[in-house]
């Protein structure tokens, strides 16, 4: 049982920090860019919405409640990243109010659903006979959460360095990183059409 727990925990962790499948890292980076270390609680809640959405779509996919065509999901993933990047660009330097945080939380939850659908078919084949699919998904979700903490810490750390050592304004930091990430996502959208 402990082996299974560690296996799915590790699978979730490496699902996020896998450089060959960098879309999750870029999604987390684009979510994290507007935040700083002093906002860590708000950011952790926000990325937890992503985990909830991802886990819910895994459950829906594994139990055959919802399945989308793989090519549609592969197109939607970079599209979700571009939407958040554009949101960051258009709101950079503006004060945040409660309605903006509700909007971004709902978007992140929905986009977590999209990202999880891409992995549902693969995940189902990883669960061995006799193992609980539900429990395996929860163990995987815990690994996702740990992986997300690693990524957002790195983004916050590099943001801190960029804004203190290199004297980027927070607005410029958000605009530049969001633009770079959009540039990285456009070829993925084109190739998935």
N, C-alpha and C positions, 0 to 999 in steps of 0.2 A: 504494500500500500504506500509506504514511504517512497519507494522507487518510482511508482506511478506519479505521485505528487511532485517529486523533484523533476521527473521527466517533462510533465506538462508545464510546470513553473519555468523550466529552462526553455521549453519551446516557446512560451509566451514572451519571455525576455528577449530571445534571439529573433522572434518575429518582428519586434520593434527595432532592434539595433543591428539588423542585417543590412550590410552595405550593398548587397546585390539587389535588394528590394528596398530602395531608399525612399519610396513614396511615403511610408509611415513617418520616417524621420523628418522629411520635409514638411509633412502636415503638422507634426508636433512643433517644428521650428517656427512655422508660420503662425501657429497659435501663440507661441511663447514670446515672439519678437516684441510685442508692445509692452511686455511686463518687465519688472526688475525684481531684485531679491526682496525688496520690501513688500511686494505684491504676491509672494509665494503661496499664501493660503488660497487666494482667489484663483491663481493659476492651477493649483493642485485640484481644486474643485472642478475647474473647467476641463482639465484633461481626464478627470474621472468620468465626466459626461461622455467623453469619447469611448472610454472603456465600457461604460454601461451600454452604449449603442452598439459597439463592436460585439460585446457578449450577447446581447439580445439578438442580433442578426445571426450569430453563430448558432444560437439555440433554434431560431426559426428555420435556418438552413438545414441543420443536422436532423431536426424532426420533420423535415419536408413541409413546413408551413409556408415558406417563402423561398423561392429560387428564381434568380434572374439569370439571363444568359451571360456567360463569362465575358464576352466582348463588350456588352453594355456596361458591366461593372468596371471593366478595365478602362473604359472611356470616362466613366463617372469619377473615378478616383483622382486623376489629375485635375479634372474640372472642379472638384471640391476644394482642392488646394488653391487653385487660381481664384475661386470666389473669396476665400478667406484672405488671400494676398491682396486682392482688390479692395476688400473691406478695410484692411490695414492701411492701404495707400490713401483711401479717401477719408479715413478718420485719424490719420497720423497728426499728432500735435493738437488734437481737439480734446477737450475734457470729456471724460466718460461719465455717463449717467446710468441710472438703473435700467432704463429701457434698452440701452446698447448692450449691457451685460446679459440681459434676458435673450436678446436676439442672437448674440454670439453663442450663448449656451445652447439654445435650440438648434442652431446650425451645427455646432460641434456634435451634439447628440445624433442628429440626422446623418451627418457625415460619418460618424462612427458606425452607424447601421450600414452605410454603403461599403465602407472599408471591410467590415466583417463578412459581408456577403461574398466578397472575393475569395475568402479563405474557407468558407463553410464546407465546400466539397472536399478540399484537401484535408481538413481537420477530421472529418468523419472517418476517413480511411486510416487515421493515426490511432484511433481508439481501438484497443484490442478487445477481443471477445471476453466478456466477463467484467469489463471495466464500465463504470457508470459514465455515460456520455455527459450527463449534467454535471457531475462532480469534476470530470476532466475539463469541462469548459470553465468552471469556476477556478480551477487550479491554473489553467491557461490565462484567465483574466488577471489573476494575481501577478503572474509573470509579465503580462502586458503592462500592468501598472508600475511594476518595478523598472521595466525598460523605459517607460515614459519618464519616470523620475530622472533617470540617467540623461536622457536627451534634453529635458527641459533644464536640468542643472547646467549642462554644457552651453545651451543657448543663453541662459541668464549670465553665466560666467563670461562668455565672449561678448555679450552685450555690455556687461560691466567694464571689461577691458577696453572695448571700443569707445565707450562713453567717458571713461575716466583717463585712460592713458592717451588715446588718440583724439580725444575731445570731439567725437561725433555728437551732434545733438541727438536727443532721443528720436525726434521726428526724422532726421536724416537716416539714422540707423534702421528705423522701421521701413522707410521708403526704399532704401538701397537693398536690404535683404528681401523685402517683398518683391521687388522688381527682378532680382536675380532668380528667385524661386519661380516666378512666372515664366522667365526665360527657360528654365529647366523643364517646366511642365508642358510648354507648347509642343515640343517634339513628341512627347508621350501621347498627347491628345491626337496629334496628326497620325502617329503610327497605329493608334487603336481604332481609327476610322475604317 
